Amino acid sequence: MGMSTISKYDLDKFDPETTGLVVVDLQNAFVAPDGSMARRGFDVTRTAEIVPRCVELADFVRERGCPVFFTRLLRRPDGRDAPRNIFRIYPSSYDDYGDTLCLDGSSGAEYADEVTIHPADYEVTKRNQDAFHGTSLDYYLRGEGIETVLVCGVTTNVCVESTIRGAHERGFDVVMVEDCCGTDDETAHESTVRNVEYIFGATATAAEIRALLPESS
């Protein structure tokens, strides 16, 4: 892992009043050892190990006065919004893991056991990868006066990267908390890190985020 890039910016501190944390898809389907991805033969070791890191980061930023936004992928139980029913040309990944991930009401759609949603947190449900597309996330962020979006969660190269792109396209400053993001493929993770650093924003470690967020007064 290379060096993060947040240090190259002239930042003394993040402003808690304009900084928010988006936690992407910490759902059983992606992180549980008996979840959908694991049952399909994917190695969920990397995704599972970042769940407690994300939870600790969310707890920290909450204490510093930053709002936290949790996203979840949900599909209809009857499968009518499954990609094969929506797209004529769909990516090959659906041949690998099928259309039945995160059906509303299923255990796979639920948050990982470690995740606790606090009363002040926001929850966003989405149908595809980008947590901004067709959701209230942009509305919530702007309502809170957020200018800088910290992003963590799973999976790095799919929903995390798509959400980072969505944030950048909408004019937010974006920081990927790269040691709080995970996927089953380390090469794909590194590719997203490079994409973010080169095109969409900056990367930082959780330790750097802690150092840049002052205690709330």
Helices and strands as residue ranges (DSSP letters): G 6-8, G 16-18, E 19-24, H 28-31, H 36-39, H 45-63, E 68-73, H 83-86, H 93-97, G 107-109, E 122-126, H 137-143, E 148-154, I 156-160, H 161-169, E 173-182, H 186-195, I 196-200, E 202-204, H 206-212
